[in-house]
Amino acid sequence: MWQSLADTWWAWIVLGFALGVLEVLAPGYIFLGFAIGAVLTGVLVGLGLAPMGLPALIFVFAVASLVAWLVLRRTVGVRNGQVKIWDRDINDDR
């Protein structure tokens, strides 16, 4: 059952949208890379460009997710000065 479901393009697209919903619920660009990887894998399967077989599709999904995460990290990652470092406590004014 899982083998035939993994070979269908729409299953990957649905997984991508589900991971996108998880990203909305838990923001931080954690699930967004996986969501983009799943949608990209679904597009590749739909176009017939992805290799068939569950291990090969999982590998394509992993590589696509890693590339998407690296691009996201580069474009919307941590900016300089974004993190506030407190050097004193507000209760020290007594």
PDB file of N, CA, C and O in Angstrom:
ATOM      1  N   MET A   1       0.814  -1.195   0.000  1.00  0.00           N
ATOM      2  CA  MET A   1       0.000   0.000   0.000  1.00  0.00           C
ATOM      3  C   MET A   1       0.863   1.268   0.000  1.00  0.00           C
ATOM      4  O   MET A   1       0.613   2.184  -0.783  1.00  0.00           O
ATOM      5  N   TRP A   2       1.874   1.326   0.870  1.00  0.00           N
ATOM      6  CA  TRP A   2       2.701   2.534   0.963  1.00  0.00           C
ATOM      7  C   TRP A   2       3.488   2.761  -0.313  1.00  0.00           C
ATOM      8  O   TRP A   2       3.738   3.900  -0.707  1.00  0.00           O
ATOM      9  N   GLN A   3       3.880   1.663  -0.960  1.00  0.00           N
ATOM     10  CA  GLN A   3       4.646   1.801  -2.197  1.00  0.00           C
ATOM     11  C   GLN A   3       3.810   2.474  -3.283  1.00  0.00           C
ATOM     12  O   GLN A   3       4.291   3.372  -3.974  1.00  0.00           O
ATOM     13  N   SER A   4       2.569   2.043  -3.430  1.00  0.00           N
ATOM     14  CA  SER A   4       1.730   2.638  -4.467  1.00  0.00           C
ATOM     15  C   SER A   4       1.331   4.067  -4.107  1.00  0.00           C
ATOM     16  O   SER A   4       1.173   4.906  -4.994  1.00  0.00           O
ATOM     17  N   LEU A   5       1.168   4.350  -2.820  1.00  0.00           N
ATOM     18  CA  LEU A   5       0.831   5.711  -2.399  1.00  0.00           C
ATOM     19  C   LEU A   5       2.018   6.652  -2.597  1.00  0.00           C
ATOM     20  O   LEU A   5       1.831   7.822  -2.930  1.00  0.00           O
ATOM     21  N   ALA A   6       3.221   6.156  -2.397  1.00  0.00           N
ATOM     22  CA  ALA A   6       4.409   6.993  -2.575  1.00  0.00           C
ATOM     23  C   ALA A   6       4.660   7.302  -4.048  1.00  0.00           C
ATOM     24  O   ALA A   6       5.307   8.299  -4.368  1.00  0.00           O
ATOM     25  N   ASP A   7       4.161   6.469  -4.934  1.00  0.00           N
ATOM     26  CA  ASP A   7       4.371   6.693  -6.363  1.00  0.00           C
ATOM     27  C   ASP A   7       3.327   7.617  -6.978  1.00  0.00           C
ATOM     28  O   ASP A   7       3.396   7.901  -8.174  1.00  0.00           O
ATOM     29  N   THR A   8       2.369   8.092  -6.200  1.00  0.00           N
ATOM     30  CA  THR A   8       1.354   9.004  -6.723  1.00  0.00           C
ATOM     31  C   THR A   8       1.752  10.436  -6.407  1.00  0.00           C
ATOM     32  O   THR A   8       2.183  10.751  -5.298  1.00  0.00           O
ATOM     33  N   TRP A   9       1.599  11.289  -7.398  1.00  0.00           N
ATOM     34  CA  TRP A   9       2.055  12.680  -7.254  1.00  0.00           C
ATOM     35  C   TRP A   9       1.225  13.439  -6.233  1.00  0.00           C
ATOM     36  O   TRP A   9       1.759  14.258  -5.486  1.00  0.00           O
ATOM     37  N   TRP A  10      -0.086  13.172  -6.193  1.00  0.00           N
ATOM     38  CA  TRP A  10      -0.948  13.960  -5.317  1.00  0.00           C
ATOM     39  C   TRP A  10      -0.701  13.671  -3.843  1.00  0.00           C
ATOM     40  O   TRP A  10      -0.967  14.527  -3.000  1.00  0.00           O
ATOM     41  N   ALA A  11      -0.198  12.482  -3.513  1.00  0.00           N
ATOM     42  CA  ALA A  11       0.104  12.177  -2.113  1.00  0.00           C
ATOM     43  C   ALA A  11       1.234  13.066  -1.601  1.00  0.00           C
ATOM     44  O   ALA A  11       1.202  13.512  -0.454  1.00  0.00           O
ATOM     45  N   TRP A  12       2.224  13.323  -2.439  1.00  0.00           N
ATOM     46  CA  TRP A  12       3.324  14.203  -2.054  1.00  0.00           C
ATOM     47  C   TRP A  12       2.854  15.644  -1.913  1.00  0.00           C
ATOM     48  O   TRP A  12       3.307  16.366  -1.026  1.00  0.00           O
ATOM     49  N   ILE A  13       1.938  16.064  -2.794  1.00  0.00           N
ATOM     50  CA  ILE A  13       1.404  17.427  -2.716  1.00  0.00           C
ATOM     51  C   ILE A  13       0.590  17.595  -1.437  1.00  0.00           C
ATOM     52  O   ILE A  13       0.710  18.614  -0.758  1.00  0.00           O
ATOM     53  N   VAL A  14      -0.234  16.607  -1.104  1.00  0.00           N
ATOM     54  CA  VAL A  14      -1.027  16.660   0.131  1.00  0.00           C
ATOM     55  C   VAL A  14      -0.104  16.692   1.340  1.00  0.00           C
ATOM     56  O   VAL A  14      -0.352  17.442   2.284  1.00  0.00           O
ATOM     57  N   LEU A  15       0.953  15.893   1.327  1.00  0.00           N
ATOM     58  CA  LEU A  15       1.928  15.917   2.425  1.00  0.00           C
ATOM     59  C   LEU A  15       2.575  17.290   2.539  1.00  0.00           C
ATOM     60  O   LEU A  15       2.793  17.787   3.644  1.00  0.00           O
ATOM     61  N   GLY A  16       2.880  17.899   1.408  1.00  0.00           N
ATOM     62  CA  GLY A  16       3.474  19.238   1.427  1.00  0.00           C
ATOM     63  C   GLY A  16       2.541  20.273   2.026  1.00  0.00           C
ATOM     64  O   GLY A  16       2.969  21.113   2.817  1.00  0.00           O
ATOM     65  N   PHE A  17       1.260  20.217   1.651  1.00  0.00           N
ATOM     66  CA  PHE A  17       0.298  21.164   2.226  1.00  0.00           C
ATOM     67  C   PHE A  17       0.084  20.911   3.711  1.00  0.00           C
ATOM     68  O   PHE A  17      -0.071  21.859   4.480  1.00  0.00           O
ATOM     69  N   ALA A  18       0.073  19.643   4.129  1.00  0.00           N
ATOM     70  CA  ALA A  18      -0.072  19.329   5.554  1.00  0.00           C
ATOM     71  C   ALA A  18       1.126  19.867   6.345  1.00  0.00           C
ATOM     72  O   ALA A  18       0.956  20.398   7.443  1.00  0.00           O
ATOM     73  N   LEU A  19       2.318  19.734   5.798  1.00  0.00           N
ATOM     74  CA  LEU A  19       3.499  20.285   6.463  1.00  0.00           C
ATOM     75  C   LEU A  19       3.468  21.810   6.457  1.00  0.00           C
ATOM     76  O   LEU A  19       3.976  22.443   7.384  1.00  0.00           O
ATOM     77  N   GLY A  20       2.882  22.400   5.428  1.00  0.00           N
ATOM     78  CA  GLY A  20       2.704  23.855   5.399  1.00  0.00           C
ATOM     79  C   GLY A  20       1.762  24.320   6.493  1.00  0.00           C
ATOM     80  O   GLY A  20       1.985  25.367   7.099  1.00  0.00           O
ATOM     81  N   VAL A  21       0.706  23.551   6.754  1.00  0.00           N
ATOM     82  CA  VAL A  21      -0.202  23.885   7.856  1.00  0.00           C
ATOM     83  C   VAL A  21       0.530  23.768   9.191  1.00  0.00           C
ATOM     84  O   VAL A  21       0.336  24.600  10.078  1.00  0.00           O
ATOM     85  N   LEU A  22       1.363  22.750   9.338  1.00  0.00           N
ATOM     86  CA  LEU A  22       2.157  22.630  10.560  1.00  0.00           C
ATOM     87  C   LEU A  22       3.088  23.823  10.740  1.00  0.00           C
ATOM     88  O   LEU A  22       3.318  24.269  11.864  1.00  0.00           O
ATOM     89  N   GLU A  23       3.619  24.337   9.643  1.00  0.00           N
ATOM     90  CA  GLU A  23       4.491  25.515   9.721  1.00  0.00           C
ATOM     91  C   GLU A  23       3.720  26.728  10.216  1.00  0.00           C
ATOM     92  O   GLU A  23       4.262  27.544  10.962  1.00  0.00           O
ATOM     93  N   VAL A  24       2.466  26.857   9.811  1.00  0.00           N
ATOM     94  CA  VAL A  24       1.645  27.974  10.279  1.00  0.00           C
ATOM     95  C   VAL A  24       1.386  27.838  11.776  1.00  0.00           C
ATOM     96  O   VAL A  24       1.381  28.831  12.504  1.00  0.00           O
ATOM     97  N   LEU A  25       1.171  26.605  12.232  1.00  0.00           N
ATOM     98  CA  LEU A  25       0.878  26.379  13.648  1.00  0.00           C
ATOM     99  C   LEU A  25       2.121  26.484  14.529  1.00  0.00           C
ATOM    100  O   LEU A  25       2.025  26.882  15.690  1.00  0.00           O
ATOM    101  N   ALA A  26       3.277  26.134  13.991  1.00  0.00           N
ATOM    102  CA  ALA A  26       4.534  26.195  14.745  1.00  0.00           C
ATOM    103  C   ALA A  26       5.565  26.928  13.893  1.00  0.00           C
ATOM    104  O   ALA A  26       6.438  26.293  13.300  1.00  0.00           O
ATOM    105  N   PRO A  27       5.475  28.274  13.825  1.00  0.00           N
ATOM    106  CA  PRO A  27       6.362  29.008  12.926  1.00  0.00           C
ATOM    107  C   PRO A  27       7.824  28.939  13.366  1.00  0.00           C
ATOM    108  O   PRO A  27       8.133  28.698  14.532  1.00  0.00           O
ATOM    109  N   GLY A  28       8.682  29.152  12.425  1.00  0.00           N
ATOM    110  CA  GLY A  28      10.110  29.140  12.696  1.00  0.00           C
ATOM    111  C   GLY A  28      10.892  28.556  11.548  1.00  0.00           C
ATOM    112  O   GLY A  28      12.078  28.262  11.692  1.00  0.00           O
ATOM    113  N   TYR A  29      10.247  28.383  10.402  1.00  0.00           N
ATOM    114  CA  TYR A  29      10.857  27.833   9.201  1.00  0.00           C
ATOM    115  C   TYR A  29      11.401  26.430   9.427  1.00  0.00           C
ATOM    116  O   TYR A  29      12.415  26.055   8.839  1.00  0.00           O
ATOM    117  N   ILE A  30      10.734  25.651  10.275  1.00  0.00           N
ATOM    118  CA  ILE A  30      11.149  24.275  10.521  1.00  0.00           C
ATOM    119  C   ILE A  30      10.497  23.346   9.513  1.00  0.00           C
ATOM    120  O   ILE A  30      11.181  22.565   8.852  1.00  0.00           O
ATOM    121  N   PHE A  31       9.172  23.426   9.392  1.00  0.00           N
ATOM    122  CA  PHE A  31       8.440  22.538   8.499  1.00  0.00           C
ATOM    123  C   PHE A  31       8.353  23.065   7.074  1.00  0.00           C
ATOM    124  O   PHE A  31       7.986  22.322   6.164  1.00  0.00           O
ATOM    125  N   LEU A  32       8.683  24.325   6.867  1.00  0.00           N
ATOM    126  CA  LEU A  32       8.528  24.913   5.547  1.00  0.00           C
ATOM    127  C   LEU A  32       9.472  24.278   4.523  1.00  0.00           C
ATOM    128  O   LEU A  32       9.081  24.067   3.374  1.00  0.00           O
ATOM    129  N   GLY A  33      10.688  23.976   4.919  1.00  0.00           N
ATOM    130  CA  GLY A  33      11.624  23.304   4.015  1.00  0.00           C
ATOM    131  C   GLY A  33      11.136  21.917   3.633  1.00  0.00           C
ATOM    132  O   GLY A  33      11.269  21.503   2.481  1.00  0.00           O
ATOM    133  N   PHE A  34      10.567  21.190   4.605  1.00  0.00           N
ATOM    134  CA  PHE A  34      10.006  19.875   4.313  1.00  0.00           C
ATOM    135  C   PHE A  34       8.789  19.990   3.409  1.00  0.00           C
ATOM    136  O   PHE A  34       8.593  19.160   2.521  1.00  0.00           O
ATOM    137  N   ALA A  35       7.964  21.021   3.630  1.00  0.00           N
ATOM    138  CA  ALA A  35       6.779  21.223   2.797  1.00  0.00           C
ATOM    139  C   ALA A  35       7.179  21.507   1.354  1.00  0.00           C
ATOM    140  O   ALA A  35       6.594  20.951   0.424  1.00  0.00           O
ATOM    141  N   ILE A  36       8.161  22.362   1.167  1.00  0.00           N
ATOM    142  CA  ILE A  36       8.630  22.665  -0.188  1.00  0.00           C
ATOM    143  C   ILE A  36       9.234  21.414  -0.827  1.00  0.00           C
ATOM    144  O   ILE A  36       9.027  21.162  -2.014  1.00  0.00           O
ATOM    145  N   GLY A  37       9.976  20.636  -0.050  1.00  0.00           N
ATOM    146  CA  GLY A  37      10.558  19.393  -0.564  1.00  0.00           C
ATOM    147  C   GLY A  37       9.499  18.389  -0.987  1.00  0.00           C
ATOM    148  O   GLY A  37       9.658  17.712  -2.003  1.00  0.00           O
ATOM    149  N   ALA A  38       8.415  18.286  -0.215  1.00  0.00           N
ATOM    150  CA  ALA A  38       7.347  17.348  -0.556  1.00  0.00           C
ATOM    151  C   ALA A  38       6.610  17.797  -1.817  1.00  0.00           C
ATOM    152  O   ALA A  38       6.311  16.976  -2.684  1.00  0.00           O
ATOM    153  N   VAL A  39       6.317  19.091  -1.923  1.00  0.00           N
ATOM    154  CA  VAL A  39       5.631  19.587  -3.114  1.00  0.00           C
ATOM    155  C   VAL A  39       6.525  19.424  -4.339  1.00  0.00           C
ATOM    156  O   VAL A  39       6.047  19.029  -5.403  1.00  0.00           O
ATOM    157  N   LEU A  40       7.812  19.722  -4.203  1.00  0.00           N
ATOM    158  CA  LEU A  40       8.733  19.550  -5.325  1.00  0.00           C
ATOM    159  C   LEU A  40       8.840  18.083  -5.737  1.00  0.00           C
ATOM    160  O   LEU A  40       8.915  17.778  -6.928  1.00  0.00           O
ATOM    161  N   THR A  41       8.847  17.178  -4.765  1.00  0.00           N
ATOM    162  CA  THR A  41       8.871  15.750  -5.076  1.00  0.00           C
ATOM    163  C   THR A  41       7.593  15.342  -5.803  1.00  0.00           C
ATOM    164  O   THR A  41       7.640  14.555  -6.749  1.00  0.00           O
ATOM    165  N   GLY A  42       6.443  15.879  -5.363  1.00  0.00           N
ATOM    166  CA  GLY A  42       5.188  15.597  -6.042  1.00  0.00           C
ATOM    167  C   GLY A  42       5.180  16.094  -7.472  1.00  0.00           C
ATOM    168  O   GLY A  42       4.665  15.422  -8.366  1.00  0.00           O
ATOM    169  N   VAL A  43       5.747  17.267  -7.692  1.00  0.00           N
ATOM    170  CA  VAL A  43       5.827  17.805  -9.056  1.00  0.00           C
ATOM    171  C   VAL A  43       6.730  16.921  -9.920  1.00  0.00           C
ATOM    172  O   VAL A  43       6.402  16.639 -11.072  1.00  0.00           O
ATOM    173  N   LEU A  44       7.850  16.489  -9.373  1.00  0.00           N
ATOM    174  CA  LEU A  44       8.760  15.631 -10.134  1.00  0.00           C
ATOM    175  C   LEU A  44       8.127  14.284 -10.446  1.00  0.00           C
ATOM    176  O   LEU A  44       8.306  13.751 -11.541  1.00  0.00           O
ATOM    177  N   VAL A  45       7.388  13.729  -9.487  1.00  0.00           N
ATOM    178  CA  VAL A  45       6.692  12.459  -9.736  1.00  0.00           C
ATOM    179  C   VAL A  45       5.608  12.670 -10.783  1.00  0.00           C
ATOM    180  O   VAL A  45       5.437  11.834 -11.671  1.00  0.00           O
ATOM    181  N   GLY A  46       4.877  13.769 -10.692  1.00  0.00           N
ATOM    182  CA  GLY A  46       3.817  14.051 -11.659  1.00  0.00           C
ATOM    183  C   GLY A  46       4.331  14.230 -13.075  1.00  0.00           C
ATOM    184  O   GLY A  46       3.675  13.833 -14.038  1.00  0.00           O
ATOM    185  N   LEU A  47       5.500  14.824 -13.199  1.00  0.00           N
ATOM    186  CA  LEU A  47       6.097  15.013 -14.523  1.00  0.00           C
ATOM    187  C   LEU A  47       6.850  13.778 -15.018  1.00  0.00           C
ATOM    188  O   LEU A  47       7.286  13.729 -16.168  1.00  0.00           O
ATOM    189  N   GLY A  48       6.998  12.785 -14.144  1.00  0.00           N
ATOM    190  CA  GLY A  48       7.717  11.571 -14.522  1.00  0.00           C
ATOM    191  C   GLY A  48       9.218  11.703 -14.468  1.00  0.00           C
ATOM    192  O   GLY A  48       9.927  10.890 -15.060  1.00  0.00           O
ATOM    193  N   LEU A  49       9.726  12.711 -13.771  1.00  0.00           N
ATOM    194  CA  LEU A  49      11.167  12.946 -13.701  1.00  0.00           C
ATOM    195  C   LEU A  49      11.827  12.321 -12.479  1.00  0.00           C
ATOM    196  O   LEU A  49      13.053  12.230 -12.418  1.00  0.00           O
ATOM    197  N   ALA A  50      11.029  11.888 -11.506  1.00  0.00           N
ATOM    198  CA  ALA A  50      11.587  11.299 -10.287  1.00  0.00           C
ATOM    199  C   ALA A  50      11.706   9.789 -10.459  1.00  0.00           C
ATOM    200  O   ALA A  50      10.876   9.172 -11.128  1.00  0.00           O
ATOM    201  N   PRO A  51      12.723   9.197  -9.866  1.00  0.00           N
ATOM    202  CA  PRO A  51      12.834   7.739  -9.941  1.00  0.00           C
ATOM    203  C   PRO A  51      11.730   7.091  -9.111  1.00  0.00           C
ATOM    204  O   PRO A  51      11.339   7.624  -8.073  1.00  0.00           O
ATOM    205  N   MET A  52      11.233   5.957  -9.558  1.00  0.00           N
ATOM    206  CA  MET A  52      10.175   5.261  -8.842  1.00  0.00           C
ATOM    207  C   MET A  52      10.777   4.354  -7.780  1.00  0.00           C
ATOM    208  O   MET A  52      11.927   3.929  -7.891  1.00  0.00           O
ATOM    209  N   GLY A  53      10.007   4.069  -6.773  1.00  0.00           N
ATOM    210  CA  GLY A  53      10.461   3.250  -5.662  1.00  0.00           C
ATOM    211  C   GLY A  53      10.554   4.106  -4.417  1.00  0.00           C
ATOM    212  O   GLY A  53      11.005   5.251  -4.462  1.00  0.00           O
ATOM    213  N   LEU A  54      10.124   3.541  -3.314  1.00  0.00           N
ATOM    214  CA  LEU A  54      10.072   4.299  -2.062  1.00  0.00           C
ATOM    215  C   LEU A  54      11.436   4.812  -1.604  1.00  0.00           C
ATOM    216  O   LEU A  54      11.529   5.983  -1.236  1.00  0.00           O
ATOM    217  N   PRO A  55      12.503   4.003  -1.604  1.00  0.00           N
ATOM    218  CA  PRO A  55      13.796   4.545  -1.169  1.00  0.00           C
ATOM    219  C   PRO A  55      14.302   5.700  -2.038  1.00  0.00           C
ATOM    220  O   PRO A  55      14.864   6.669  -1.528  1.00  0.00           O
ATOM    221  N   ALA A  56      14.100   5.587  -3.330  1.00  0.00           N
ATOM    222  CA  ALA A  56      14.558   6.651  -4.228  1.00  0.00           C
ATOM    223  C   ALA A  56      13.745   7.921  -4.016  1.00  0.00           C
ATOM    224  O   ALA A  56      14.299   9.020  -4.045  1.00  0.00           O
ATOM    225  N   LEU A  57      12.443   7.785  -3.803  1.00  0.00           N
ATOM    226  CA  LEU A  57      11.600   8.962  -3.576  1.00  0.00           C
ATOM    227  C   LEU A  57      11.905   9.629  -2.246  1.00  0.00           C
ATOM    228  O   LEU A  57      11.874  10.855  -2.140  1.00  0.00           O
ATOM    229  N   ILE A  58      12.199   8.832  -1.235  1.00  0.00           N
ATOM    230  CA  ILE A  58      12.583   9.412   0.051  1.00  0.00           C
ATOM    231  C   ILE A  58      13.900  10.167  -0.089  1.00  0.00           C
ATOM    232  O   ILE A  58      14.079  11.217   0.529  1.00  0.00           O
ATOM    233  N   PHE A  59      14.814   9.649  -0.888  1.00  0.00           N
ATOM    234  CA  PHE A  59      16.073  10.348  -1.122  1.00  0.00           C
ATOM    235  C   PHE A  59      15.837  11.667  -1.858  1.00  0.00           C
ATOM    236  O   PHE A  59      16.429  12.687  -1.503  1.00  0.00           O
ATOM    237  N   VAL A  60      14.977  11.653  -2.880  1.00  0.00           N
ATOM    238  CA  VAL A  60      14.652  12.879  -3.616  1.00  0.00           C
ATOM    239  C   VAL A  60      14.010  13.889  -2.672  1.00  0.00           C
ATOM    240  O   VAL A  60      14.338  15.075  -2.710  1.00  0.00           O
ATOM    241  N   PHE A  61      13.097  13.420  -1.827  1.00  0.00           N
ATOM    242  CA  PHE A  61      12.439  14.283  -0.846  1.00  0.00           C
ATOM    243  C   PHE A  61      13.457  14.879   0.123  1.00  0.00           C
ATOM    244  O   PHE A  61      13.383  16.068   0.436  1.00  0.00           O
ATOM    245  N   ALA A  62      14.404  14.075   0.602  1.00  0.00           N
ATOM    246  CA  ALA A  62      15.405  14.561   1.546  1.00  0.00           C
ATOM    247  C   ALA A  62      16.314  15.608   0.908  1.00  0.00           C
ATOM    248  O   ALA A  62      16.618  16.628   1.525  1.00  0.00           O
ATOM    249  N   VAL A  63      16.744  15.358  -0.319  1.00  0.00           N
ATOM    250  CA  VAL A  63      17.627  16.314  -1.002  1.00  0.00           C
ATOM    251  C   VAL A  63      16.873  17.611  -1.301  1.00  0.00           C
ATOM    252  O   VAL A  63      17.406  18.702  -1.099  1.00  0.00           O
ATOM    253  N   ALA A  64      15.634  17.491  -1.782  1.00  0.00           N
ATOM    254  CA  ALA A  64      14.837  18.689  -2.084  1.00  0.00           C
ATOM    255  C   ALA A  64      14.551  19.488  -0.819  1.00  0.00           C
ATOM    256  O   ALA A  64      14.577  20.719  -0.844  1.00  0.00           O
ATOM    257  N   SER A  65      14.280  18.803   0.279  1.00  0.00           N
ATOM    258  CA  SER A  65      14.019  19.490   1.550  1.00  0.00           C
ATOM    259  C   SER A  65      15.272  20.195   2.062  1.00  0.00           C
ATOM    260  O   SER A  65      15.191  21.312   2.571  1.00  0.00           O
ATOM    261  N   LEU A  66      16.418  19.553   1.930  1.00  0.00           N
ATOM    262  CA  LEU A  66      17.665  20.171   2.370  1.00  0.00           C
ATOM    263  C   LEU A  66      17.985  21.411   1.551  1.00  0.00           C
ATOM    264  O   LEU A  66      18.372  22.442   2.101  1.00  0.00           O
ATOM    265  N   VAL A  67      17.824  21.314   0.244  1.00  0.00           N
ATOM    266  CA  VAL A  67      18.083  22.476  -0.611  1.00  0.00           C
ATOM    267  C   VAL A  67      17.109  23.601  -0.287  1.00  0.00           C
ATOM    268  O   VAL A  67      17.505  24.764  -0.216  1.00  0.00           O
ATOM    269  N   ALA A  68      15.832  23.262  -0.088  1.00  0.00           N
ATOM    270  CA  ALA A  68      14.836  24.284   0.256  1.00  0.00           C
ATOM    271  C   ALA A  68      15.162  24.927   1.592  1.00  0.00           C
ATOM    272  O   ALA A  68      15.036  26.142   1.738  1.00  0.00           O
ATOM    273  N   TRP A  69      15.582  24.128   2.571  1.00  0.00           N
ATOM    274  CA  TRP A  69      15.920  24.678   3.883  1.00  0.00           C
ATOM    275  C   TRP A  69      17.135  25.597   3.785  1.00  0.00           C
ATOM    276  O   TRP A  69      17.159  26.654   4.415  1.00  0.00           O
ATOM    277  N   LEU A  70      18.144  25.206   3.001  1.00  0.00           N
ATOM    278  CA  LEU A  70      19.324  26.054   2.852  1.00  0.00           C
ATOM    279  C   LEU A  70      18.984  27.374   2.162  1.00  0.00           C
ATOM    280  O   LEU A  70      19.499  28.426   2.541  1.00  0.00           O
ATOM    281  N   VAL A  71      18.122  27.320   1.154  1.00  0.00           N
ATOM    282  CA  VAL A  71      17.700  28.552   0.481  1.00  0.00           C
ATOM    283  C   VAL A  71      16.899  29.433   1.433  1.00  0.00           C
ATOM    284  O   VAL A  71      17.097  30.648   1.469  1.00  0.00           O
ATOM    285  N   LEU A  72      15.996  28.829   2.205  1.00  0.00           N
ATOM    286  CA  LEU A  72      15.231  29.600   3.188  1.00  0.00           C
ATOM    287  C   LEU A  72      16.145  30.207   4.244  1.00  0.00           C
ATOM    288  O   LEU A  72      15.967  31.361   4.633  1.00  0.00           O
ATOM    289  N   ARG A  73      17.100  29.453   4.697  1.00  0.00           N
ATOM    290  CA  ARG A  73      18.038  29.952   5.714  1.00  0.00           C
ATOM    291  C   ARG A  73      18.822  31.135   5.175  1.00  0.00           C
ATOM    292  O   ARG A  73      19.103  32.093   5.896  1.00  0.00           O
ATOM    293  N   ARG A  74      19.172  31.057   3.892  1.00  0.00           N
ATOM    294  CA  ARG A  74      19.940  32.131   3.267  1.00  0.00           C
ATOM    295  C   ARG A  74      19.093  33.391   3.076  1.00  0.00           C
ATOM    296  O   ARG A  74      19.580  34.507   3.259  1.00  0.00           O
ATOM    297  N   THR A  75      17.819  33.205   2.705  1.00  0.00           N
ATOM    298  CA  THR A  75      16.982  34.356   2.388  1.00  0.00           C
ATOM    299  C   THR A  75      16.278  34.949   3.597  1.00  0.00           C
ATOM    300  O   THR A  75      16.192  36.172   3.712  1.00  0.00           O
ATOM    301  N   VAL A  76      15.774  34.125   4.496  1.00  0.00           N
ATOM    302  CA  VAL A  76      15.013  34.647   5.645  1.00  0.00           C
ATOM    303  C   VAL A  76      15.598  34.202   6.970  1.00  0.00           C
ATOM    304  O   VAL A  76      14.905  34.209   7.988  1.00  0.00           O
ATOM    305  N   GLY A  77      16.842  33.823   6.970  1.00  0.00           N
ATOM    306  CA  GLY A  77      17.477  33.329   8.186  1.00  0.00           C
ATOM    307  C   GLY A  77      17.724  34.421   9.208  1.00  0.00           C
ATOM    308  O   GLY A  77      17.184  35.522   9.104  1.00  0.00           O
ATOM    309  N   VAL A  78      18.536  34.107  10.182  1.00  0.00           N
ATOM    310  CA  VAL A  78      18.850  35.035  11.262  1.00  0.00           C
ATOM    311  C   VAL A  78      19.619  36.225  10.703  1.00  0.00           C
ATOM    312  O   VAL A  78      20.628  36.062  10.017  1.00  0.00           O
ATOM    313  N   ARG A  79      19.144  37.386  10.995  1.00  0.00           N
ATOM    314  CA  ARG A  79      19.794  38.619  10.552  1.00  0.00           C
ATOM    315  C   ARG A  79      20.711  39.146  11.662  1.00  0.00           C
ATOM    316  O   ARG A  79      20.516  38.837  12.838  1.00  0.00           O
ATOM    317  N   ASN A  80      21.697  39.931  11.280  1.00  0.00           N
ATOM    318  CA  ASN A  80      22.569  40.558  12.271  1.00  0.00           C
ATOM    319  C   ASN A  80      21.767  41.544  13.087  1.00  0.00           C
ATOM    320  O   ASN A  80      21.006  42.337  12.533  1.00  0.00           O
ATOM    321  N   GLY A  81      21.925  41.505  14.376  1.00  0.00           N
ATOM    322  CA  GLY A  81      21.221  42.409  15.261  1.00  0.00           C
ATOM    323  C   GLY A  81      19.811  41.974  15.585  1.00  0.00           C
ATOM    324  O   GLY A  81      19.092  42.697  16.275  1.00  0.00           O
ATOM    325  N   GLN A  82      19.391  40.815  15.109  1.00  0.00           N
ATOM    326  CA  GLN A  82      18.041  40.346  15.369  1.00  0.00           C
ATOM    327  C   GLN A  82      17.910  39.812  16.793  1.00  0.00           C
ATOM    328  O   GLN A  82      16.841  39.912  17.395  1.00  0.00           O
ATOM    329  N   VAL A  83      18.959  39.262  17.321  1.00  0.00           N
ATOM    330  CA  VAL A  83      18.924  38.692  18.655  1.00  0.00           C
ATOM    331  C   VAL A  83      19.296  39.765  19.666  1.00  0.00           C
ATOM    332  O   VAL A  83      20.335  40.412  19.539  1.00  0.00           O
ATOM    333  N   LYS A  84      18.455  39.951  20.658  1.00  0.00           N
ATOM    334  CA  LYS A  84      18.706  40.942  21.703  1.00  0.00           C
ATOM    335  C   LYS A  84      19.406  40.262  22.855  1.00  0.00           C
ATOM    336  O   LYS A  84      18.912  39.270  23.392  1.00  0.00           O
ATOM    337  N   ILE A  85      20.555  40.790  23.237  1.00  0.00           N
ATOM    338  CA  ILE A  85      21.323  40.263  24.366  1.00  0.00           C
ATOM    339  C   ILE A  85      21.194  41.239  25.520  1.00  0.00           C
ATOM    340  O   ILE A  85      21.585  42.401  25.413  1.00  0.00           O
ATOM    341  N   TRP A  86      20.650  40.762  26.613  1.00  0.00           N
ATOM    342  CA  TRP A  86      20.474  41.600  27.793  1.00  0.00           C
ATOM    343  C   TRP A  86      21.726  41.495  28.651  1.00  0.00           C
ATOM    344  O   TRP A  86      22.146  40.394  29.007  1.00  0.00           O
ATOM    345  N   ASP A  87      22.326  42.639  28.985  1.00  0.00           N
ATOM    346  CA  ASP A  87      23.537  42.619  29.808  1.00  0.00           C
ATOM    347  C   ASP A  87      23.260  42.999  31.254  1.00  0.00           C
ATOM    348  O   ASP A  87      24.158  42.935  32.093  1.00  0.00           O
ATOM    349  N   ARG A  88      22.027  43.396  31.554  1.00  0.00           N
ATOM    350  CA  ARG A  88      21.688  43.659  32.951  1.00  0.00           C
ATOM    351  C   ARG A  88      20.210  43.356  33.162  1.00  0.00           C
ATOM    352  O   ARG A  88      19.410  43.370  32.226  1.00  0.00           O
ATOM    353  N   ASP A  89      19.880  43.086  34.403  1.00  0.00           N
ATOM    354  CA  ASP A  89      18.513  42.765  34.770  1.00  0.00           C
ATOM    355  C   ASP A  89      17.774  44.032  35.172  1.00  0.00           C
ATOM    356  O   ASP A  89      18.385  44.933  35.747  1.00  0.00           O
ATOM    357  N   ILE A  90      16.470  44.131  34.886  1.00  0.00           N
ATOM    358  CA  ILE A  90      15.735  45.350  35.236  1.00  0.00           C
ATOM    359  C   ILE A  90      15.554  45.460  36.736  1.00  0.00           C
ATOM    360  O   ILE A  90      15.225  46.537  37.235  1.00  0.00           O
ATOM    361  N   ASN A  91      15.758  44.386  37.463  1.00  0.00           N
ATOM    362  CA  ASN A  91      15.631  44.435  38.924  1.00  0.00           C
ATOM    363  C   ASN A  91      16.920  44.894  39.593  1.00  0.00           C
ATOM    364  O   ASN A  91      16.962  44.980  40.821  1.00  0.00           O
ATOM    365  N   ASP A  92      17.964  45.191  38.840  1.00  0.00           N
ATOM    366  CA  ASP A  92      19.238  45.640  39.400  1.00  0.00           C
ATOM    367  C   ASP A  92      19.233  47.136  39.702  1.00  0.00           C
ATOM    368  O   ASP A  92      20.238  47.635  40.207  1.00  0.00           O
ATOM    369  N   ASP A  93      18.161  47.880  39.423  1.00  0.00           N
ATOM    370  CA  ASP A  93      18.122  49.310  39.613  1.00  0.00           C
ATOM    371  C   ASP A  93      17.815  49.726  41.041  1.00  0.00           C
ATOM    372  O   ASP A  93      17.651  50.923  41.276  1.00  0.00           O
ATOM    373  N   ARG A  94      17.728  48.856  41.975  1.00  0.00           N
ATOM    374  CA  ARG A  94      17.388  49.218  43.354  1.00  0.00           C
ATOM    375  C   ARG A  94      18.506  49.862  44.081  1.00  0.00           C
ATOM    376  O   ARG A  94      18.358  50.218  45.251  1.00  0.00           O
TER     377      ARG A  94
END
